[in-house]
Structures are given as C-alpha cells and as structure tokens.
Amino acid sequence: MAISSSPAESRSQEPREPGSPATGPGVAPSTLTVGVVGSARLEPPDPRCALAEQTGAAIAAQGWTMITGGYGGLMEVASRAAAEAGGKVIGLPMRGWANLTPNQWNNELRWSTTYAERLAHLLAADAVVVLDGGIGTLSEAATVWAALQTEPDAADLVFLGTGWEPVLQAFTTHLVIDDRDLAHVTICTDPAQAVAHIAQTRSRRQRSARPRG
C-alpha cells in the first residue's frame, strides 16, 4: 500500500476542503458521518488492510466525516487513508484503556468512560461500515443492527467484504434471525459500492421500524 508516513502533527489540524460535493435530488448531504469498525489486530501487510484503506479514502472523497474507535489495526489504516485524502477523522478512545494510544491520524478525539458512552457516538452516525473483525467488531455491528429494528433514524449498516455473507448466513441457520432481520443490513463487496449505497439511502430516507426481538 502506498501510504504516507507523515504524522497528523505535520498536517494542519483543520483538514483541507474536499472537492465540491454533488448536489440535487437523489444526492446525500455532504455532512454525513460514517462510522467504520474493524479489527485492531490486522495491520499491513495483511491483504485485508487494502479494503480499509480504500474505504477511508472513499469516505473522504465524498466530503463525509469518518468516525472510528481511534486506535490501531484497520481503524488506523482507514483513518490514515481518509486523512491523506483531506477528510476529517474522529476517534473514540476510552479513558480506562491506559495501555493503548490513539493513532496519530485523528483530527478529533471524543473520549468515553463507559462502553455505553462510546457506543452512543457510533449510534449517532448516519451509517456504519463493518470491515473484517472479531468479537469487538461483531458486538458493535450487532448494536447498530438492533437499533435498526426499533429506531426509524438509526444508522445504515453495511457489511463490507467477502467474509460477512457466510457469517450472516450462519446467523440465520443457528439463531432466531430471518430474512426480515437481514433486510435491515446491506452486504457490499467494495468501498465504492458501499459509498454509493449510503449516498442513495440517506438521500431518500424513509423506513419504518418496530421491535422485533
């Protein structure tokens, strides 16, 4: 991956203005906030980092703000790509995690004391993109998914990559999850497709939601 090693401190704290966003009917607002969740364990040269890099760059190219957990792994890869593309990156570090340091590509840090506080920031996003990950990633995705069942204005949930389809299929086989639940989420194979979906969905947002359990 071609990624600059220039740290955030060498950039202006205010990101450059992206190119003029498209406007008109069917175009999503340019002020969207998109959460990106993924493994903190995966780092270059793992090939799964390429998808994270492309995702960060694609979000920034839309003029959207990206929000991540703020630490390493895929979060840092996506943050670095977004920052280099002139995008704004918000990190969500935890005050109690003294052994972890937020990555240098965050423009803004929103510290939390509890998981509930941290998840509230994620739930307030317009959309959440789920990259490859483990238990933490899965728990964050499940929280957003649950909100989609009951909250009409909940964040759109996009699972990105080839690894999620068999996982979601296993959910329908072994858990009380069916096509009505799967209708709340979208699986995309590449970041361009994910960004196009988010833009289209947010431009014509009308969705009913009710408790499903």
N, C-alpha and C positions, 0 to 999 in steps of 0.2 A: 504494500500500500504506500502511496505517495502522500505522506503526512508530514507537515512541518513540525520541527521540534521547538519552535518559538513558543515560550510560555505565555500565559494570559497577561502576566505583568508587563510584557513588552508591547501589548496592544493597548489602545485606548479603552477605558472602562465602558465607554459607550460604543456599541457596535455600529459599523457603517450602515447607512440606509441601503436595504436591498433594492433591486430594480423595481420600477413602478409595477405594483401588482395589477392583475387584470380586474376589471370592474364590469358590472352589468348583471342582468338576470342570469341565474344559474351559477354565479361565481361566489365562492365562500368569502367571508370577511377576511381582510388581511391581518387581523389582530388575533387570530386563533392561537390557542395554547395547546400544544400536543405533548402528552406525556410519552416517554419511551422507557420501557422497563426491560431488563435483560440481565444476564449473568454477570456477576462481579468476578467470576473465576476465569472467564475467557479473555485472552489477550493475544495480540499479534505474536506469532504468525498464524494463529488458528484461523482457518478459512472462514469461519462463521463471523469473524470481525468485519469482513468485507460488506456484509449486509448492514451492519450497524453504521459503518462509515457512510454508505450510500444513503441510509435513512436520515442521518443527521444533515447531510448536505442537501437532500431533497426538501426537508422541512424548512431549512434556512432559505432555500431558493424561493419558497413561497412567501417569505416575509413573516413567517409564523415564529412564535416563541417555543422553544423546546424545554421541557422540564424532565429531569431525571433524578435518580437517587443521589447523584452528585459525587459518587465515588469512582472506583476503578472498573476494569473489565470492559464490557460492552458499553457501559454508561460513559466511560471516558472516551472510548473510540468514537461514539456518536457525538459526544459533546465537542470533541476536538474538530471533527469534520464540520459541524454546524458553526462553530466559532470561526473557523478559517473561511467559511463561506459568507461571513458577515452577519450571522444570526445571533440572536440573544439566547443564552443558556441559563436556566435556573436550576440549581441543585438543592436537594432536600436532605441535608445531613442530620444526624441525630446527636444531641448533646452528650448522651451517655456513651457513645462509641469512641472513647478517648484513644483507642489504638488505631483508629482509621483517620485518614486525612482526605478531605475533599480534593478532587482533581483540580488542576490549575486552569481549566477551560470554562469554569463557571463565571458568568457575569454577575450573578446574584446568588446568595445563599439564604435559604429560608430554613432556619434551624427549628427542630422539633424536639420535644422532651419525651413524647409518647408516640407509639405507633398510630394511635387514633389521630393525633395531630398531623402526623406525616401523611397518612392516607387521605386526610381531608384535602390537602393540597392536590393530590393526584386526582381525587374525585371531582375537583373543581375544574379540571382541564376540559377542553372541548372534545378531545379524542385521546385515546391511549393506544400506542402501538407496542405489541408484545414481541420481543426478539427471543432468540434461544435463551433458555434459562433453567433454573432449578426450582426449589421449593419457594424461595422468596418471590421469584418472578410469577410463579403459579398462584401464590396467595394474593398478590397484587391484582393479577388478571381476574381472579375469582371475585374479589371485592368489587371491581368495576362491573363485572358481569352481573352480580347480584343487584347492583344499583340499577342496571338496565331493566330489570324485571319490575321495578316499582317506581322509578323516577323518570318522568317524561323528558327531562332535560339532562339525563345522565350522559356521560362521555361515550362517544362511539368507541367500540372495542375492535381492534384489528390485530389478528394473529398473523405474523409475517414470517414467511419461510416455509420450507417443506416439512419441517419436523412436527408441526402442530396438528395437521389433519388427522394422522393416526392417533394422536393423544385425545383429541376431541371425540373421535370415533370410539375409543375405548371408554370414555366417559358415558356415552350413550349405551354401551353394552353392559357396563358394570354398575352404573349409578342411576339415580332417578332423574335422568336428563334425556330429553327427546328433541324432536325437530322444532318444537315451539321455542325451546331454550336456545337451540343453535341459530334460530332466526335472528337473535339479538346480536350475533357476532359475525365478523367477516374474516375470511382467510385470504390473504394475498401472497403472491409468490415473489413480488419485487417491490421496492420502495416507491417507484413511480406509480404503480397500480394502487398502492396504499394511499398515497397523497391524493391521487385523483378521486378515490372513493371518499376520502374525508372531505375534500372540497365540494363534491357533489352532494353528499349527505347533509353537510352543515348549511348549504345554500337553500335546501328545501326541507328543513327540519320540521316534521310533523309525525309524531309517533305516540301511540297510546301505550300505557304501561299499567300493570296491576300486579298485586302479589301473586307469585306462582309457587314459592316454597321449594 
